[in-house]
């Protein structure tokens, strides 16, 4: 289609702005990281070729690689069993109280993993409620239960990840065409045979791809691994990078980052490949509603087991956090006399660290989410509505960071912005830039799909009615995808609000964020009650944000 | 004076020749239907006229103004053409109400709010949707959406209105009604309309002239009756109505007999030297058990006012249509005669 000339100037300007942002936030830091790790001198710093040898023969690093796979594998398997089993029960059986169960899973879904870890420490830590109760009541040995190990990380990450598996498999199970199962039954297969030969193979690709996603997410987790693993020296790659940086050992930190980036990248590519593979067997839209198996006399026992499990995984940790946030001093016995609002008052006290951190996080969040959303719309528009060369590559680049763990993004940012003339390290700008990189995939993805879904005839009819291409996009497509842009913005904002590794590695005094506060206070003595109070605030904001995320149905488009 | 002119237009997508050397003259105040099976290039032709696709060769002009010329690179973008179009899915904007949708072209031309109200009011009267200004598209029925799309297209008094399969999403009764509506509005406003459809019935009843397309080529243009009575090619004969095609026989006895029977009844007006004869199914008459030539009824389908029979004659099965009062049973031997035959070209 022909475009008028002034449209080209506008297009070029907007495209250049988007390219500049992608260059600064994503391409430049990652390229520096790779060049640097290859032994090239850049920006005044360099790394010898020995770094890899050094890193890969270091016992601590080797064990951290092994631990990473152990934890990620364990979490994937457990989350699939827990999330998948629950999804099957909710879509295919007559389990009662499905609404309540869904709500509990949603609750588990929105609690930040780091906060989940803190609450489990409050429960199972050395001085945790459970251990104290076991000791005081039953006179068990001190600390009969120890959470400070790899299995502790697996426990918390599984609870954090299973809702994702649940949600994905629920929709996959609902999508499965029942007529296929009925056809199997009519062909002479019993219920079990049908499940093994038809239902399971149909849903297997979904299980595989969600498993890969969980694997990749777990590899990238930092907060949980740090708070549970670091005190006893149980490293995974992300925490190994963190401790190397703390010892100012840049070569090991860089080489480990590259190892983590490679592992994460490979898993992520496999995930994308599995998604594409899945499309192939996608079932028709004329599917019938799923057949529901009756649990019979097992209905009540099963629902009790399910609710008990969800209570232990979600309600108890949440309650612990909330109660702790009102305690005068962590470790006190629970009674009215030990409750107080002092923790909240202290956070919101003037010129206190708490208020400053919350304010900083909100400002950074708004800035990063807004920039990412605008660039996201531009990138999605260029990729889907213009004929610019390299438009698909541009969109692809903007979604890279989703495969890059936050720890690696932070290391890349340090290397890229540490020395003049591009010295941003030590300023809040490095935080904002890296947050933008982390947000961009969400911003682009939340817009790109819906934009593709808008029939081109809507814009064509605006053109025919007299609108220029830019005007047609502005008047027609933009308003239609506004809810999606808003959802992307909220997701980005929440990401920044809850983010730990980037904040920890890149903040400077005076520009602490909520993540920094949560992370550092934990190690201060007696900080748990304040951490809990902040955690409650974060959970409340997250809850509000998630309730604001609108389910953008297709109904408006039809 | 021509209202619009398509001149030697070709368009290729990769290796696919979507439109091949099509020329059509469009006269003021006529409805021209472009018909053809899906993939025949009719929609591409429409997109070229609207300015949504460029052309590879040829030119397109409206009211003497050249809008696309391949040779000189002249190309007027769609928003500057002034041509209106109603899309197959209506392409109503979901976030604008009826008023917002219809007034959009006026806004683009910077009409004042007062003028917009006046024009939209008049248009709503024309399409008979008064009082629905503040409804949103999803609150309208299919027929109402269609009318809104039509009103929007008419907002700026277009010199040419393009309809892209605009009626095919409606159910049968509503489609009939909208065909009448479009004809009424066309007469009231003296519009020139190009209507693209795959439905030959619709093309015949709505249009003044029909252009038949197949595989990117223009097969025949003419008034509905002319196209029906004198199809130019094999394709035209079988796409419009239903025809029995009889090829010049080689050694096939059935063809031999049919060819002899048919060529006696050939009417003038077909192309010269054609090697294929076309017999409309209603031009074969059945007459009980008598007659010099007989065939066997092998299939029957009842359509209310008419009945379609399949008649086996030697190894050929002929399509025959009779009025509903002539009833024969499958298996019955009946005599038949051929009444009217035209000659057509091979594709």
Interface residues (C-beta under 8 A of the other chain):
Chain A: X1 X2 X3 X4 X455 X457 X458 X460 X461 X462 X463 X464 X465 X466 X467 X468 X471 X475 X476 X479 X480 X555 X556 X557 X558
Chain B: X50 X51 X52 X53 X54 X75 X77 X78 X79 X80 X81 X83 X84 X85 X87 X88 X89 X91 X93 X94 X95 X104 X105 X108 X109 X138 X152 X155 X156
